[in-house]
């Protein structure tokens, strides 16, 4: 299956022009996820009291590394020219995303003090967790199919003049639908794990992701699109307004 936007991405990332190159890129991000996951297994077994502080620290490191993809754009453009995006993504976005994904997954199995064994409470958490995961996965998959590999891999941060318009009604409902999907999955994993530490992290995830888009990603969008400030006031980032729930679920189910 060929993802939308792959041709645009291949033009600027020579590694993706061959099957071997694609495999190396995929293995690189999987390798980073595996390394962070092994680190968590080691910490969970030897130093379980390090959580949830350690979870927060590792996720913050992931976002910090990822932020360098944005903040060092001009430096990389001057140094690498046409390969600026490729090198910045390899040096910062790829490891940053690997750390963030592995840390998000850890919410689902991190150790912590068990909540009181009240049947109805745990049942509600488990049901809510599955609802969050199913809806989040559906939003994420729909977002990937709608926005394409070029937009999702932040290609147009480095090549704004090549940006293509994605005509979808979801932008009138949510500013960041793919993040909304990831956020729901992370919260769902925390609810399924159902210990105090996982619930704390699940509650903090929206704050962390809001800080990321406000301080980093939307800062760049404000520079590229002067009307974005007004749009940000009208449209929520992750959670649709009650009156827009029909539009939200129509996008999840039907796309468009």
C-alpha positions as CSV (number, residue, x, y, z in Angstrom):
1,X,0.0,0.0,0.0
2,X,1.4,3.4,-1.0
3,X,0.8,6.1,1.5
4,X,-0.3,9.5,0.2
5,X,2.5,12.0,0.1
6,X,5.3,9.5,-0.2
7,X,6.5,10.8,-3.6
8,X,6.9,14.3,-2.1
9,X,8.8,12.8,0.9
10,X,11.1,10.7,-1.3
11,X,12.2,13.8,-3.3
12,X,13.8,15.2,-0.1
13,X,14.9,12.0,1.6
14,X,17.1,10.0,-0.7
15,X,17.1,7.0,1.7
16,X,13.5,6.4,0.9
17,X,14.1,6.0,-2.8
18,X,15.1,2.4,-2.4
19,X,13.6,-0.5,-0.5
20,X,16.8,-1.0,1.4
21,X,16.7,2.7,2.5
22,X,13.1,2.5,3.6
23,X,14.0,-0.6,5.6
24,X,16.9,1.2,7.3
25,X,14.7,4.2,8.2
26,X,12.0,1.8,9.6
27,X,14.6,-0.2,11.6
28,X,16.1,3.0,13.0
29,X,12.9,4.2,14.6
30,X,12.0,0.6,15.7
31,X,15.5,0.3,17.2
32,X,15.1,3.5,19.2
33,X,11.7,2.3,20.5
34,X,13.2,-1.1,21.4
35,X,16.1,0.5,23.3
36,X,13.8,2.8,25.3
37,X,11.5,-0.2,26.0
38,X,14.5,-2.3,27.3
39,X,15.5,0.6,29.5
40,X,12.0,0.7,31.0
41,X,12.0,-3.1,31.6
42,X,15.3,-2.7,33.4
43,X,14.1,0.2,35.5
44,X,10.7,-1.4,36.3
45,X,12.5,-4.5,37.6
46,X,15.2,-2.8,39.6
47,X,13.9,0.7,40.5
48,X,10.1,0.7,40.4
49,X,10.0,3.6,42.9
50,X,11.5,5.8,40.1
51,X,8.0,6.0,38.6
52,X,6.1,8.1,37.8
53,X,8.9,10.8,37.9
54,X,11.1,8.8,35.6
55,X,8.3,8.5,33.0
56,X,7.8,12.2,33.0
57,X,11.6,12.8,32.7
58,X,12.0,10.4,29.8
59,X,9.0,11.8,27.9
60,X,10.3,15.3,28.4
61,X,13.7,14.2,26.9
62,X,11.8,12.9,23.9
63,X,10.0,16.2,23.4
64,X,13.2,18.1,24.0
65,X,15.0,16.1,21.3
66,X,12.1,16.5,18.9
67,X,12.0,20.3,19.5
68,X,15.5,20.6,18.1
69,X,14.1,19.6,14.7
70,X,12.3,23.0,14.7
71,X,14.7,25.2,16.6
72,X,17.8,24.2,14.5
73,X,16.0,24.5,11.2
74,X,18.0,27.6,10.0
75,X,21.3,26.1,11.2
76,X,20.6,22.9,9.2
77,X,19.5,24.8,6.1
78,X,22.7,26.8,6.1
79,X,24.8,23.7,6.7
80,X,23.1,21.0,4.6
81,X,21.1,22.9,2.0
82,X,18.6,20.5,0.3
83,X,19.5,17.7,2.8
84,X,18.6,19.9,5.8
85,X,15.3,18.2,6.4
86,X,16.6,14.7,5.9
87,X,19.5,15.3,8.4
88,X,17.4,17.1,10.9
89,X,14.7,14.4,10.9
90,X,17.4,11.7,11.3
91,X,19.2,13.5,14.1
92,X,16.2,14.8,16.1
93,X,12.7,13.9,14.9
94,X,13.4,10.1,14.5
95,X,15.0,9.6,17.9
96,X,12.6,12.0,19.6
97,X,9.6,10.2,18.2
98,X,11.0,6.8,19.2
99,X,11.5,8.0,22.8
100,X,8.0,9.5,22.9
101,X,6.2,6.4,21.4
102,X,8.1,4.0,23.7
103,X,7.3,6.1,26.7
104,X,3.6,6.4,25.7
105,X,3.4,2.6,25.4
106,X,5.0,2.2,28.8
107,X,2.0,3.8,30.4
108,X,0.2,0.6,29.6
109,X,2.5,-1.6,31.7
110,X,4.4,0.6,34.1
111,X,4.4,-0.6,37.7
112,X,2.7,1.3,40.5
113,X,0.5,1.1,43.6
114,X,-2.7,-0.7,42.8
115,X,-6.0,1.2,43.2
116,X,-8.5,-0.2,45.8
117,X,-10.0,-3.4,44.4
118,X,-13.5,-2.0,44.0
119,X,-15.3,-4.0,41.3
120,X,-17.3,-1.3,39.8
121,X,-14.4,1.2,39.8
122,X,-12.0,-1.1,38.0
123,X,-14.7,-2.2,35.5
124,X,-15.4,1.4,34.6
125,X,-11.7,2.1,34.1
126,X,-11.2,-0.9,31.9
127,X,-14.3,-0.1,29.8
128,X,-13.3,3.5,29.5
129,X,-9.7,2.5,28.6
130,X,-10.9,0.3,25.7
131,X,-13.2,3.1,24.5
132,X,-10.3,5.6,24.5
133,X,-8.0,3.1,22.7
134,X,-10.5,2.2,20.0
135,X,-11.6,5.7,19.3
136,X,-8.0,6.9,19.4
137,X,-6.8,4.2,17.0
138,X,-9.6,5.0,14.6
139,X,-8.8,8.7,14.7
140,X,-5.1,8.1,14.2
141,X,-5.6,5.7,11.3
142,X,-8.0,8.1,9.6
143,X,-5.5,10.9,10.2
144,X,-2.7,8.9,8.6
145,X,-4.8,8.1,5.5
146,X,-6.1,11.7,5.2
147,X,-3.0,13.8,5.8
148,X,-0.4,11.6,4.1
149,X,3.2,10.8,5.0
150,X,4.6,14.2,3.9
151,X,2.4,16.2,6.3
152,X,2.8,13.7,9.2
153,X,6.5,13.7,8.9
154,X,6.6,17.5,9.0
155,X,8.2,17.8,5.6
156,X,6.7,21.3,5.0
157,X,8.3,22.8,8.1
158,X,11.5,22.8,6.0
159,X,9.8,23.2,2.6
160,X,6.7,25.5,3.3
161,X,6.6,26.6,-0.4
162,X,5.8,23.0,-1.4
163,X,3.0,22.5,1.2
164,X,-0.2,21.0,-0.2
165,X,-3.7,21.8,1.0
166,X,-5.5,19.0,2.8
167,X,-9.2,19.7,2.3
168,X,-11.0,18.1,5.3
169,X,-13.7,19.1,7.6
170,X,-12.0,17.8,10.7
171,X,-9.9,21.0,10.8
172,X,-13.1,22.8,11.7
173,X,-13.5,20.4,14.6
174,X,-9.9,19.8,15.9
175,X,-6.6,21.6,15.2
176,X,-4.5,18.4,15.7
177,X,-6.6,15.3,14.9
178,X,-3.6,12.9,14.7
179,X,-2.3,14.1,18.1
180,X,-5.9,13.7,19.4
181,X,-5.7,10.0,18.3
182,X,-2.3,9.4,20.0
183,X,-3.5,11.2,23.2
184,X,-6.6,9.0,23.4
185,X,-4.5,5.8,23.0
186,X,-2.1,6.9,25.8
187,X,-5.0,7.8,28.1
188,X,-6.6,4.4,27.3
189,X,-3.4,2.5,28.1
190,X,-3.2,4.3,31.5
191,X,-6.8,3.4,32.3
192,X,-6.3,-0.2,31.4
193,X,-3.2,-0.5,33.5
194,X,-5.3,0.9,36.4
195,X,-2.6,1.7,39.0
196,X,-2.1,5.1,40.6
197,X,1.1,5.9,38.6
198,X,-0.5,5.0,35.2
199,X,-3.6,7.1,36.1
200,X,-1.4,10.1,37.1
201,X,0.5,9.9,33.8
202,X,-2.8,9.5,31.8
203,X,-4.1,12.7,33.5
204,X,-0.9,14.6,32.7
205,X,-0.7,13.5,29.0
206,X,-3.1,16.3,27.8
207,X,-1.1,18.9,29.7
208,X,2.2,17.7,28.2
209,X,0.9,17.5,24.6
210,X,-0.7,21.0,25.0
211,X,2.6,22.4,26.1
212,X,4.3,20.8,23.1
213,X,2.0,22.3,20.5
214,X,1.8,25.7,22.2
215,X,5.6,26.1,22.8
216,X,6.9,24.4,19.7
217,X,4.7,23.3,16.8
218,X,2.1,26.1,16.9
219,X,4.9,28.7,17.3
220,X,6.1,27.6,13.9
221,X,2.6,27.6,12.4
222,X,2.0,31.1,13.7
223,X,5.0,32.2,11.7
224,X,3.9,30.5,8.5
225,X,0.2,31.4,8.8
226,X,-0.8,34.9,10.1
227,X,-4.5,33.8,10.6
228,X,-3.6,30.8,12.7
229,X,-3.9,32.8,16.0
230,X,-7.6,33.5,15.3
231,X,-8.1,29.9,14.2
232,X,-6.6,28.6,17.4
233,X,-9.1,30.6,19.4
234,X,-12.0,29.1,17.6
235,X,-11.1,25.4,17.3
236,X,-9.9,23.2,20.1
237,X,-6.7,21.1,19.8
238,X,-7.8,17.6,20.8
239,X,-11.3,17.5,22.2
240,X,-14.3,18.4,20.0
241,X,-17.0,20.7,21.3
242,X,-20.3,18.9,22.0
243,X,-22.0,20.5,19.0
244,X,-19.2,19.1,16.7
245,X,-19.4,15.5,17.9
246,X,-21.3,14.4,14.8
247,X,-18.7,15.9,12.5
248,X,-15.9,14.3,14.6
249,X,-17.4,10.7,14.4
250,X,-18.3,11.2,10.7
251,X,-14.6,11.9,10.0
252,X,-13.6,8.9,12.1
253,X,-16.0,6.6,10.2
254,X,-16.2,8.0,6.7
255,X,-13.2,10.4,6.4
256,X,-13.5,13.6,4.4
